[in-house]
Amino acid sequence: MDGEISVESRVREITRRVAEERGLELVHVEFAGGPRSPVVRIFIDKPGGVTHADCSEVSTHVGTVLDVEDFIPGTYTLEVSSPGLERGLYEPGDFERFAGKLARMKTRGAIAGQRNFRGRIVGVEGDDVLFDDRTSGRVRVPHSEVAKANLEIDVEEEFRLAEERERQKKAETRG
C-alpha cells in the first residue's frame, strides 16, 4: 500500500478514538497481506478481557469510518480481536504494566551476545526495558531495539489462581 505509514497512523488514530469512546484500549494496529489483498488487524483490550460484541462494535464503527474516508486504496479485510493470552508488547508502557510477568523478546541486534530472550519483565528505566533472562540474567534492552515481544503464559501461576478461585467458590457456598 502506497503511503503505508500515513495510512497506518490514520487507521490507528481512528481506532484509538473508537476504542476509547467504548472504554476499550487500543493495543495494536498492523497491516498484513500485501498490496493486492491487505488485511488491517486491530487488537483491543479491557480489564477482564474483550467480548465478541466489543470486537463487532469496533469493527462496525471503524469499518464505517474507513469506508467513508476511503483512504485505503482498493479492497481490504478488517479484523478486530483480543490480543490473546500471549499478547504483544509494543510500547514502553506495556513493559511497565506487565512488570513481573513472563515474556519472550527478540531484538533487532545482539545484546549481551544474544537476540532472543525468555524470562521475566522487570520494568522500564528511561528508554530501556529491564529483563531477567533465564540464560543470561538481567539485561537492559533499548526499547528501540525490541523487534518483537510477547507475554508468555505462566502455567503454574494460572493453576494456582484457578485453585484459589475454586477454594473461594467453595467457601462462599458453605458460608
MODELLER restraints for C-alpha pairs under 7 A, 6 or more apart:
rsr = mdl.restraints
at = mdl.atoms
rsr.add(forms.Gaussian(group=physical.xy_distance, feature=features.Distance(at['CA:1:A'], at['CA:35:A']), mean=5.08, stdev=0.5))
rsr.add(forms.Gaussian(group=physical.xy_distance, feature=features.Distance(at['CA:7:A'], at['CA:72:A']), mean=6.83, stdev=0.5))
rsr.add(forms.Gaussian(group=physical.xy_distance, feature=features.Distance(at['CA:12:A'], at['CA:29:A']), mean=6.12, stdev=0.5))
rsr.add(forms.Gaussian(group=physical.xy_distance, feature=features.Distance(at['CA:14:A'], at['CA:62:A']), mean=6.86, stdev=0.5))
rsr.add(forms.Gaussian(group=physical.xy_distance, feature=features.Distance(at['CA:15:A'], at['CA:62:A']), mean=6.13, stdev=0.5))
rsr.add(forms.Gaussian(group=physical.xy_distance, feature=features.Distance(at['CA:16:A'], at['CA:26:A']), mean=5.54, stdev=0.5))
rsr.add(forms.Gaussian(group=physical.xy_distance, feature=features.Distance(at['CA:18:A'], at['CA:58:A']), mean=6.62, stdev=0.5))
rsr.add(forms.Gaussian(group=physical.xy_distance, feature=features.Distance(at['CA:18:A'], at['CA:62:A']), mean=6.89, stdev=0.5))
rsr.add(forms.Gaussian(group=physical.xy_distance, feature=features.Distance(at['CA:19:A'], at['CA:25:A']), mean=6.04, stdev=0.5))
rsr.add(forms.Gaussian(group=physical.xy_distance, feature=features.Distance(at['CA:19:A'], at['CA:26:A']), mean=6.17, stdev=0.5))
rsr.add(forms.Gaussian(group=physical.xy_distance, feature=features.Distance(at['CA:19:A'], at['CA:58:A']), mean=6.67, stdev=0.5))
rsr.add(forms.Gaussian(group=physical.xy_distance, feature=features.Distance(at['CA:24:A'], at['CA:44:A']), mean=6.55, stdev=0.5))
rsr.add(forms.Gaussian(group=physical.xy_distance, feature=features.Distance(at['CA:24:A'], at['CA:45:A']), mean=5.80, stdev=0.5))
rsr.add(forms.Gaussian(group=physical.xy_distance, feature=features.Distance(at['CA:24:A'], at['CA:46:A']), mean=5.21, stdev=0.5))
rsr.add(forms.Gaussian(group=physical.xy_distance, feature=features.Distance(at['CA:25:A'], at['CA:44:A']), mean=5.52, stdev=0.5))
rsr.add(forms.Gaussian(group=physical.xy_distance, feature=features.Distance(at['CA:25:A'], at['CA:45:A']), mean=5.12, stdev=0.5))
rsr.add(forms.Gaussian(group=physical.xy_distance, feature=features.Distance(at['CA:25:A'], at['CA:46:A']), mean=5.91, stdev=0.5))
rsr.add(forms.Gaussian(group=physical.xy_distance, feature=features.Distance(at['CA:26:A'], at['CA:43:A']), mean=6.32, stdev=0.5))
rsr.add(forms.Gaussian(group=physical.xy_distance, feature=features.Distance(at['CA:26:A'], at['CA:44:A']), mean=4.71, stdev=0.5))
rsr.add(forms.Gaussian(group=physical.xy_distance, feature=features.Distance(at['CA:26:A'], at['CA:45:A']), mean=6.64, stdev=0.5))
rsr.add(forms.Gaussian(group=physical.xy_distance, feature=features.Distance(at['CA:27:A'], at['CA:43:A']), mean=5.33, stdev=0.5))
rsr.add(forms.Gaussian(group=physical.xy_distance, feature=features.Distance(at['CA:27:A'], at['CA:44:A']), mean=5.25, stdev=0.5))
rsr.add(forms.Gaussian(group=physical.xy_distance, feature=features.Distance(at['CA:27:A'], at['CA:45:A']), mean=6.64, stdev=0.5))
rsr.add(forms.Gaussian(group=physical.xy_distance, feature=features.Distance(at['CA:28:A'], at['CA:42:A']), mean=5.97, stdev=0.5))
rsr.add(forms.Gaussian(group=physical.xy_distance, feature=features.Distance(at['CA:28:A'], at['CA:43:A']), mean=5.21, stdev=0.5))
rsr.add(forms.Gaussian(group=physical.xy_distance, feature=features.Distance(at['CA:29:A'], at['CA:41:A']), mean=5.65, stdev=0.5))
rsr.add(forms.Gaussian(group=physical.xy_distance, feature=features.Distance(at['CA:29:A'], at['CA:42:A']), mean=4.64, stdev=0.5))
rsr.add(forms.Gaussian(group=physical.xy_distance, feature=features.Distance(at['CA:29:A'], at['CA:43:A']), mean=6.43, stdev=0.5))
rsr.add(forms.Gaussian(group=physical.xy_distance, feature=features.Distance(at['CA:30:A'], at['CA:40:A']), mean=6.02, stdev=0.5))
rsr.add(forms.Gaussian(group=physical.xy_distance, feature=features.Distance(at['CA:30:A'], at['CA:41:A']), mean=5.21, stdev=0.5))
rsr.add(forms.Gaussian(group=physical.xy_distance, feature=features.Distance(at['CA:30:A'], at['CA:42:A']), mean=6.68, stdev=0.5))
rsr.add(forms.Gaussian(group=physical.xy_distance, feature=features.Distance(at['CA:31:A'], at['CA:38:A']), mean=6.78, stdev=0.5))
rsr.add(forms.Gaussian(group=physical.xy_distance, feature=features.Distance(at['CA:31:A'], at['CA:39:A']), mean=5.66, stdev=0.5))
rsr.add(forms.Gaussian(group=physical.xy_distance, feature=features.Distance(at['CA:31:A'], at['CA:40:A']), mean=4.84, stdev=0.5))
rsr.add(forms.Gaussian(group=physical.xy_distance, feature=features.Distance(at['CA:31:A'], at['CA:41:A']), mean=6.20, stdev=0.5))
rsr.add(forms.Gaussian(group=physical.xy_distance, feature=features.Distance(at['CA:32:A'], at['CA:38:A']), mean=5.90, stdev=0.5))
rsr.add(forms.Gaussian(group=physical.xy_distance, feature=features.Distance(at['CA:32:A'], at['CA:39:A']), mean=5.02, stdev=0.5))
rsr.add(forms.Gaussian(group=physical.xy_distance, feature=features.Distance(at['CA:32:A'], at['CA:40:A']), mean=6.57, stdev=0.5))
rsr.add(forms.Gaussian(group=physical.xy_distance, feature=features.Distance(at['CA:33:A'], at['CA:39:A']), mean=5.59, stdev=0.5))
rsr.add(forms.Gaussian(group=physical.xy_distance, feature=features.Distance(at['CA:37:A'], at['CA:76:A']), mean=5.94, stdev=0.5))
rsr.add(forms.Gaussian(group=physical.xy_distance, feature=features.Distance(at['CA:38:A'], at['CA:76:A']), mean=4.97, stdev=0.5))
rsr.add(forms.Gaussian(group=physical.xy_distance, feature=features.Distance(at['CA:38:A'], at['CA:77:A']), mean=6.39, stdev=0.5))
rsr.add(forms.Gaussian(group=physical.xy_distance, feature=features.Distance(at['CA:39:A'], at['CA:76:A']), mean=5.63, stdev=0.5))
rsr.add(forms.Gaussian(group=physical.xy_distance, feature=features.Distance(at['CA:39:A'], at['CA:77:A']), mean=4.64, stdev=0.5))
rsr.add(forms.Gaussian(group=physical.xy_distance, feature=features.Distance(at['CA:39:A'], at['CA:78:A']), mean=5.92, stdev=0.5))
rsr.add(forms.Gaussian(group=physical.xy_distance, feature=features.Distance(at['CA:40:A'], at['CA:77:A']), mean=6.08, stdev=0.5))
rsr.add(forms.Gaussian(group=physical.xy_distance, feature=features.Distance(at['CA:40:A'], at['CA:78:A']), mean=4.88, stdev=0.5))
rsr.add(forms.Gaussian(group=physical.xy_distance, feature=features.Distance(at['CA:40:A'], at['CA:79:A']), mean=6.13, stdev=0.5))
rsr.add(forms.Gaussian(group=physical.xy_distance, feature=features.Distance(at['CA:41:A'], at['CA:78:A']), mean=6.17, stdev=0.5))
rsr.add(forms.Gaussian(group=physical.xy_distance, feature=features.Distance(at['CA:41:A'], at['CA:79:A']), mean=4.80, stdev=0.5))
rsr.add(forms.Gaussian(group=physical.xy_distance, feature=features.Distance(at['CA:41:A'], at['CA:80:A']), mean=5.99, stdev=0.5))
rsr.add(forms.Gaussian(group=physical.xy_distance, feature=features.Distance(at['CA:42:A'], at['CA:79:A']), mean=6.07, stdev=0.5))
rsr.add(forms.Gaussian(group=physical.xy_distance, feature=features.Distance(at['CA:42:A'], at['CA:80:A']), mean=4.70, stdev=0.5))
rsr.add(forms.Gaussian(group=physical.xy_distance, feature=features.Distance(at['CA:42:A'], at['CA:81:A']), mean=6.39, stdev=0.5))
rsr.add(forms.Gaussian(group=physical.xy_distance, feature=features.Distance(at['CA:43:A'], at['CA:80:A']), mean=5.87, stdev=0.5))
rsr.add(forms.Gaussian(group=physical.xy_distance, feature=features.Distance(at['CA:43:A'], at['CA:81:A']), mean=5.07, stdev=0.5))
rsr.add(forms.Gaussian(group=physical.xy_distance, feature=features.Distance(at['CA:43:A'], at['CA:82:A']), mean=5.32, stdev=0.5))
rsr.add(forms.Gaussian(group=physical.xy_distance, feature=features.Distance(at['CA:43:A'], at['CA:83:A']), mean=5.24, stdev=0.5))
rsr.add(forms.Gaussian(group=physical.xy_distance, feature=features.Distance(at['CA:44:A'], at['CA:81:A']), mean=6.23, stdev=0.5))
rsr.add(forms.Gaussian(group=physical.xy_distance, feature=features.Distance(at['CA:44:A'], at['CA:82:A']), mean=5.31, stdev=0.5))
rsr.add(forms.Gaussian(group=physical.xy_distance, feature=features.Distance(at['CA:44:A'], at['CA:83:A']), mean=6.44, stdev=0.5))
rsr.add(forms.Gaussian(group=physical.xy_distance, feature=features.Distance(at['CA:45:A'], at['CA:82:A']), mean=5.84, stdev=0.5))
rsr.add(forms.Gaussian(group=physical.xy_distance, feature=features.Distance(at['CA:45:A'], at['CA:83:A']), mean=6.83, stdev=0.5))
rsr.add(forms.Gaussian(group=physical.xy_distance, feature=features.Distance(at['CA:50:A'], at['CA:82:A']), mean=6.12, stdev=0.5))
rsr.add(forms.Gaussian(group=physical.xy_distance, feature=features.Distance(at['CA:55:A'], at['CA:80:A']), mean=5.48, stdev=0.5))
rsr.add(forms.Gaussian(group=physical.xy_distance, feature=features.Distance(at['CA:55:A'], at['CA:81:A']), mean=5.76, stdev=0.5))
rsr.add(forms.Gaussian(group=physical.xy_distance, feature=features.Distance(at['CA:59:A'], at['CA:80:A']), mean=5.91, stdev=0.5))
rsr.add(forms.Gaussian(group=physical.xy_distance, feature=features.Distance(at['CA:85:A'], at['CA:153:A']), mean=6.80, stdev=0.5))
rsr.add(forms.Gaussian(group=physical.xy_distance, feature=features.Distance(at['CA:86:A'], at['CA:150:A']), mean=5.72, stdev=0.5))
rsr.add(forms.Gaussian(group=physical.xy_distance, feature=features.Distance(at['CA:86:A'], at['CA:151:A']), mean=4.63, stdev=0.5))
rsr.add(forms.Gaussian(group=physical.xy_distance, feature=features.Distance(at['CA:86:A'], at['CA:152:A']), mean=5.25, stdev=0.5))
rsr.add(forms.Gaussian(group=physical.xy_distance, feature=features.Distance(at['CA:86:A'], at['CA:153:A']), mean=6.37, stdev=0.5))
rsr.add(forms.Gaussian(group=physical.xy_distance, feature=features.Distance(at['CA:87:A'], at['CA:150:A']), mean=5.49, stdev=0.5))
rsr.add(forms.Gaussian(group=physical.xy_distance, feature=features.Distance(at['CA:87:A'], at['CA:151:A']), mean=5.59, stdev=0.5))
rsr.add(forms.Gaussian(group=physical.xy_distance, feature=features.Distance(at['CA:88:A'], at['CA:149:A']), mean=5.77, stdev=0.5))
rsr.add(forms.Gaussian(group=physical.xy_distance, feature=features.Distance(at['CA:88:A'], at['CA:150:A']), mean=4.27, stdev=0.5))
rsr.add(forms.Gaussian(group=physical.xy_distance, feature=features.Distance(at['CA:88:A'], at['CA:151:A']), mean=6.53, stdev=0.5))
rsr.add(forms.Gaussian(group=physical.xy_distance, feature=features.Distance(at['CA:89:A'], at['CA:95:A']), mean=6.68, stdev=0.5))
rsr.add(forms.Gaussian(group=physical.xy_distance, feature=features.Distance(at['CA:89:A'], at['CA:149:A']), mean=5.23, stdev=0.5))
rsr.add(forms.Gaussian(group=physical.xy_distance, feature=features.Distance(at['CA:89:A'], at['CA:150:A']), mean=5.43, stdev=0.5))
rsr.add(forms.Gaussian(group=physical.xy_distance, feature=features.Distance(at['CA:92:A'], at['CA:124:A']), mean=6.78, stdev=0.5))
rsr.add(forms.Gaussian(group=physical.xy_distance, feature=features.Distance(at['CA:92:A'], at['CA:143:A']), mean=6.88, stdev=0.5))
rsr.add(forms.Gaussian(group=physical.xy_distance, feature=features.Distance(at['CA:95:A'], at['CA:121:A']), mean=6.72, stdev=0.5))
rsr.add(forms.Gaussian(group=physical.xy_distance, feature=features.Distance(at['CA:95:A'], at['CA:123:A']), mean=5.81, stdev=0.5))
rsr.add(forms.Gaussian(group=physical.xy_distance, feature=features.Distance(at['CA:95:A'], at['CA:124:A']), mean=6.55, stdev=0.5))
rsr.add(forms.Gaussian(group=physical.xy_distance, feature=features.Distance(at['CA:95:A'], at['CA:129:A']), mean=6.99, stdev=0.5))
rsr.add(forms.Gaussian(group=physical.xy_distance, feature=features.Distance(at['CA:96:A'], at['CA:123:A']), mean=4.87, stdev=0.5))
rsr.add(forms.Gaussian(group=physical.xy_distance, feature=features.Distance(at['CA:96:A'], at['CA:124:A']), mean=5.76, stdev=0.5))
rsr.add(forms.Gaussian(group=physical.xy_distance, feature=features.Distance(at['CA:98:A'], at['CA:121:A']), mean=6.98, stdev=0.5))
rsr.add(forms.Gaussian(group=physical.xy_distance, feature=features.Distance(at['CA:99:A'], at['CA:121:A']), mean=4.88, stdev=0.5))
rsr.add(forms.Gaussian(group=physical.xy_distance, feature=features.Distance(at['CA:99:A'], at['CA:122:A']), mean=5.09, stdev=0.5))
rsr.add(forms.Gaussian(group=physical.xy_distance, feature=features.Distance(at['CA:99:A'], at['CA:123:A']), mean=5.01, stdev=0.5))
rsr.add(forms.Gaussian(group=physical.xy_distance, feature=features.Distance(at['CA:100:A'], at['CA:120:A']), mean=5.79, stdev=0.5))
rsr.add(forms.Gaussian(group=physical.xy_distance, feature=features.Distance(at['CA:100:A'], at['CA:121:A']), mean=5.30, stdev=0.5))
rsr.add(forms.Gaussian(group=physical.xy_distance, feature=features.Distance(at['CA:100:A'], at['CA:122:A']), mean=5.74, stdev=0.5))
rsr.add(forms.Gaussian(group=physical.xy_distance, feature=features.Distance(at['CA:101:A'], at['CA:120:A']), mean=5.44, stdev=0.5))
rsr.add(forms.Gaussian(group=physical.xy_distance, feature=features.Distance(at['CA:101:A'], at['CA:121:A']), mean=5.75, stdev=0.5))
rsr.add(forms.Gaussian(group=physical.xy_distance, feature=features.Distance(at['CA:102:A'], at['CA:119:A']), mean=5.46, stdev=0.5))
rsr.add(forms.Gaussian(group=physical.xy_distance, feature=features.Distance(at['CA:102:A'], at['CA:120:A']), mean=4.38, stdev=0.5))
rsr.add(forms.Gaussian(group=physical.xy_distance, feature=features.Distance(at['CA:102:A'], at['CA:121:A']), mean=6.40, stdev=0.5))
rsr.add(forms.Gaussian(group=physical.xy_distance, feature=features.Distance(at['CA:102:A'], at['CA:151:A']), mean=5.90, stdev=0.5))
rsr.add(forms.Gaussian(group=physical.xy_distance, feature=features.Distance(at['CA:102:A'], at['CA:152:A']), mean=5.26, stdev=0.5))
rsr.add(forms.Gaussian(group=physical.xy_distance, feature=features.Distance(at['CA:102:A'], at['CA:153:A']), mean=6.98, stdev=0.5))
rsr.add(forms.Gaussian(group=physical.xy_distance, feature=features.Distance(at['CA:102:A'], at['CA:154:A']), mean=6.51, stdev=0.5))
rsr.add(forms.Gaussian(group=physical.xy_distance, feature=features.Distance(at['CA:103:A'], at['CA:118:A']), mean=5.91, stdev=0.5))
rsr.add(forms.Gaussian(group=physical.xy_distance, feature=features.Distance(at['CA:103:A'], at['CA:119:A']), mean=5.67, stdev=0.5))
rsr.add(forms.Gaussian(group=physical.xy_distance, feature=features.Distance(at['CA:103:A'], at['CA:120:A']), mean=5.81, stdev=0.5))
rsr.add(forms.Gaussian(group=physical.xy_distance, feature=features.Distance(at['CA:103:A'], at['CA:121:A']), mean=6.59, stdev=0.5))
rsr.add(forms.Gaussian(group=physical.xy_distance, feature=features.Distance(at['CA:103:A'], at['CA:150:A']), mean=5.54, stdev=0.5))
rsr.add(forms.Gaussian(group=physical.xy_distance, feature=features.Distance(at['CA:103:A'], at['CA:151:A']), mean=4.13, stdev=0.5))
rsr.add(forms.Gaussian(group=physical.xy_distance, feature=features.Distance(at['CA:103:A'], at['CA:152:A']), mean=4.74, stdev=0.5))
rsr.add(forms.Gaussian(group=physical.xy_distance, feature=features.Distance(at['CA:104:A'], at['CA:117:A']), mean=5.49, stdev=0.5))
rsr.add(forms.Gaussian(group=physical.xy_distance, feature=features.Distance(at['CA:104:A'], at['CA:118:A']), mean=4.31, stdev=0.5))
rsr.add(forms.Gaussian(group=physical.xy_distance, feature=features.Distance(at['CA:104:A'], at['CA:119:A']), mean=6.43, stdev=0.5))
rsr.add(forms.Gaussian(group=physical.xy_distance, feature=features.Distance(at['CA:104:A'], at['CA:149:A']), mean=5.67, stdev=0.5))
rsr.add(forms.Gaussian(group=physical.xy_distance, feature=features.Distance(at['CA:104:A'], at['CA:150:A']), mean=5.57, stdev=0.5))
rsr.add(forms.Gaussian(group=physical.xy_distance, feature=features.Distance(at['CA:104:A'], at['CA:151:A']), mean=6.46, stdev=0.5))
rsr.add(forms.Gaussian(group=physical.xy_distance, feature=features.Distance(at['CA:104:A'], at['CA:152:A']), mean=6.71, stdev=0.5))
rsr.add(forms.Gaussian(group=physical.xy_distance, feature=features.Distance(at['CA:105:A'], at['CA:116:A']), mean=5.87, stdev=0.5))
rsr.add(forms.Gaussian(group=physical.xy_distance, feature=features.Distance(at['CA:105:A'], at['CA:117:A']), mean=5.09, stdev=0.5))
rsr.add(forms.Gaussian(group=physical.xy_distance, feature=features.Distance(at['CA:105:A'], at['CA:118:A']), mean=6.48, stdev=0.5))
rsr.add(forms.Gaussian(group=physical.xy_distance, feature=features.Distance(at['CA:105:A'], at['CA:148:A']), mean=5.72, stdev=0.5))
rsr.add(forms.Gaussian(group=physical.xy_distance, feature=features.Distance(at['CA:105:A'], at['CA:149:A']), mean=4.18, stdev=0.5))
rsr.add(forms.Gaussian(group=physical.xy_distance, feature=features.Distance(at['CA:105:A'], at['CA:150:A']), mean=6.56, stdev=0.5))
rsr.add(forms.Gaussian(group=physical.xy_distance, feature=features.Distance(at['CA:106:A'], at['CA:115:A']), mean=5.47, stdev=0.5))
rsr.add(forms.Gaussian(group=physical.xy_distance, feature=features.Distance(at['CA:106:A'], at['CA:116:A']), mean=4.57, stdev=0.5))
rsr.add(forms.Gaussian(group=physical.xy_distance, feature=features.Distance(at['CA:106:A'], at['CA:117:A']), mean=6.28, stdev=0.5))
rsr.add(forms.Gaussian(group=physical.xy_distance, feature=features.Distance(at['CA:106:A'], at['CA:146:A']), mean=6.16, stdev=0.5))
rsr.add(forms.Gaussian(group=physical.xy_distance, feature=features.Distance(at['CA:106:A'], at['CA:147:A']), mean=5.56, stdev=0.5))
rsr.add(forms.Gaussian(group=physical.xy_distance, feature=features.Distance(at['CA:106:A'], at['CA:148:A']), mean=5.21, stdev=0.5))
rsr.add(forms.Gaussian(group=physical.xy_distance, feature=features.Distance(at['CA:106:A'], at['CA:149:A']), mean=6.29, stdev=0.5))
rsr.add(forms.Gaussian(group=physical.xy_distance, feature=features.Distance(at['CA:107:A'], at['CA:115:A']), mean=5.00, stdev=0.5))
rsr.add(forms.Gaussian(group=physical.xy_distance, feature=features.Distance(at['CA:107:A'], at['CA:116:A']), mean=6.61, stdev=0.5))
rsr.add(forms.Gaussian(group=physical.xy_distance, feature=features.Distance(at['CA:107:A'], at['CA:145:A']), mean=5.34, stdev=0.5))
rsr.add(forms.Gaussian(group=physical.xy_distance, feature=features.Distance(at['CA:107:A'], at['CA:146:A']), mean=4.53, stdev=0.5))
rsr.add(forms.Gaussian(group=physical.xy_distance, feature=features.Distance(at['CA:107:A'], at['CA:147:A']), mean=4.86, stdev=0.5))
rsr.add(forms.Gaussian(group=physical.xy_distance, feature=features.Distance(at['CA:107:A'], at['CA:148:A']), mean=6.87, stdev=0.5))
rsr.add(forms.Gaussian(group=physical.xy_distance, feature=features.Distance(at['CA:108:A'], at['CA:145:A']), mean=5.27, stdev=0.5))
rsr.add(forms.Gaussian(group=physical.xy_distance, feature=features.Distance(at['CA:108:A'], at['CA:146:A']), mean=6.22, stdev=0.5))
rsr.add(forms.Gaussian(group=physical.xy_distance, feature=features.Distance(at['CA:108:A'], at['CA:147:A']), mean=5.30, stdev=0.5))
rsr.add(forms.Gaussian(group=physical.xy_distance, feature=features.Distance(at['CA:109:A'], at['CA:115:A']), mean=6.20, stdev=0.5))
rsr.add(forms.Gaussian(group=physical.xy_distance, feature=features.Distance(at['CA:109:A'], at['CA:145:A']), mean=6.86, stdev=0.5))
rsr.add(forms.Gaussian(group=physical.xy_distance, feature=features.Distance(at['CA:117:A'], at['CA:133:A']), mean=5.77, stdev=0.5))
rsr.add(forms.Gaussian(group=physical.xy_distance, feature=features.Distance(at['CA:118:A'], at['CA:133:A']), mean=5.38, stdev=0.5))
rsr.add(forms.Gaussian(group=physical.xy_distance, feature=features.Distance(at['CA:118:A'], at['CA:134:A']), mean=5.97, stdev=0.5))
rsr.add(forms.Gaussian(group=physical.xy_distance, feature=features.Distance(at['CA:119:A'], at['CA:132:A']), mean=5.49, stdev=0.5))
rsr.add(forms.Gaussian(group=physical.xy_distance, feature=features.Distance(at['CA:119:A'], at['CA:133:A']), mean=4.46, stdev=0.5))
rsr.add(forms.Gaussian(group=physical.xy_distance, feature=features.Distance(at['CA:119:A'], at['CA:134:A']), mean=5.15, stdev=0.5))
rsr.add(forms.Gaussian(group=physical.xy_distance, feature=features.Distance(at['CA:120:A'], at['CA:131:A']), mean=5.92, stdev=0.5))
rsr.add(forms.Gaussian(group=physical.xy_distance, feature=features.Distance(at['CA:120:A'], at['CA:132:A']), mean=5.14, stdev=0.5))
rsr.add(forms.Gaussian(group=physical.xy_distance, feature=features.Distance(at['CA:120:A'], at['CA:133:A']), mean=6.64, stdev=0.5))
rsr.add(forms.Gaussian(group=physical.xy_distance, feature=features.Distance(at['CA:121:A'], at['CA:130:A']), mean=6.43, stdev=0.5))
rsr.add(forms.Gaussian(group=physical.xy_distance, feature=features.Distance(at['CA:121:A'], at['CA:131:A']), mean=4.70, stdev=0.5))
rsr.add(forms.Gaussian(group=physical.xy_distance, feature=features.Distance(at['CA:121:A'], at['CA:132:A']), mean=6.32, stdev=0.5))
rsr.add(forms.Gaussian(group=physical.xy_distance, feature=features.Distance(at['CA:122:A'], at['CA:130:A']), mean=5.16, stdev=0.5))
rsr.add(forms.Gaussian(group=physical.xy_distance, feature=features.Distance(at['CA:122:A'], at['CA:131:A']), mean=5.17, stdev=0.5))
rsr.add(forms.Gaussian(group=physical.xy_distance, feature=features.Distance(at['CA:122:A'], at['CA:132:A']), mean=6.53, stdev=0.5))
rsr.add(forms.Gaussian(group=physical.xy_distance, feature=features.Distance(at['CA:123:A'], at['CA:129:A']), mean=6.00, stdev=0.5))
rsr.add(forms.Gaussian(group=physical.xy_distance, feature=features.Distance(at['CA:123:A'], at['CA:130:A']), mean=5.28, stdev=0.5))
rsr.add(forms.Gaussian(group=physical.xy_distance, feature=features.Distance(at['CA:124:A'], at['CA:130:A']), mean=5.70, stdev=0.5))
rsr.add(forms.Gaussian(group=physical.xy_distance, feature=features.Distance(at['CA:127:A'], at['CA:142:A']), mean=5.84, stdev=0.5))
rsr.add(forms.Gaussian(group=physical.xy_distance, feature=features.Distance(at['CA:127:A'], at['CA:143:A']), mean=5.85, stdev=0.5))
rsr.add(forms.Gaussian(group=physical.xy_distance, feature=features.Distance(at['CA:128:A'], at['CA:140:A']), mean=6.00, stdev=0.5))
rsr.add(forms.Gaussian(group=physical.xy_distance, feature=features.Distance(at['CA:128:A'], at['CA:141:A']), mean=5.22, stdev=0.5))
rsr.add(forms.Gaussian(group=physical.xy_distance, feature=features.Distance(at['CA:128:A'], at['CA:142:A']), mean=4.20, stdev=0.5))
rsr.add(forms.Gaussian(group=physical.xy_distance, feature=features.Distance(at['CA:128:A'], at['CA:143:A']), mean=5.33, stdev=0.5))
rsr.add(forms.Gaussian(group=physical.xy_distance, feature=features.Distance(at['CA:129:A'], at['CA:140:A']), mean=5.79, stdev=0.5))
rsr.add(forms.Gaussian(group=physical.xy_distance, feature=features.Distance(at['CA:129:A'], at['CA:141:A']), mean=5.07, stdev=0.5))
rsr.add(forms.Gaussian(group=physical.xy_distance, feature=features.Distance(at['CA:129:A'], at['CA:142:A']), mean=6.13, stdev=0.5))
rsr.add(forms.Gaussian(group=physical.xy_distance, feature=features.Distance(at['CA:129:A'], at['CA:143:A']), mean=5.97, stdev=0.5))
rsr.add(forms.Gaussian(group=physical.xy_distance, feature=features.Distance(at['CA:130:A'], at['CA:138:A']), mean=6.97, stdev=0.5))
rsr.add(forms.Gaussian(group=physical.xy_distance, feature=features.Distance(at['CA:130:A'], at['CA:139:A']), mean=5.92, stdev=0.5))
rsr.add(forms.Gaussian(group=physical.xy_distance, feature=features.Distance(at['CA:130:A'], at['CA:140:A']), mean=4.80, stdev=0.5))
rsr.add(forms.Gaussian(group=physical.xy_distance, feature=features.Distance(at['CA:130:A'], at['CA:141:A']), mean=6.42, stdev=0.5))
rsr.add(forms.Gaussian(group=physical.xy_distance, feature=features.Distance(at['CA:131:A'], at['CA:138:A']), mean=5.58, stdev=0.5))
rsr.add(forms.Gaussian(group=physical.xy_distance, feature=features.Distance(at['CA:131:A'], at['CA:139:A']), mean=5.32, stdev=0.5))
rsr.add(forms.Gaussian(group=physical.xy_distance, feature=features.Distance(at['CA:131:A'], at['CA:140:A']), mean=6.47, stdev=0.5))
rsr.add(forms.Gaussian(group=physical.xy_distance, feature=features.Distance(at['CA:132:A'], at['CA:138:A']), mean=4.29, stdev=0.5))
rsr.add(forms.Gaussian(group=physical.xy_distance, feature=features.Distance(at['CA:132:A'], at['CA:139:A']), mean=6.32, stdev=0.5))
rsr.add(forms.Gaussian(group=physical.xy_distance, feature=features.Distance(at['CA:133:A'], at['CA:139:A']), mean=6.93, stdev=0.5))
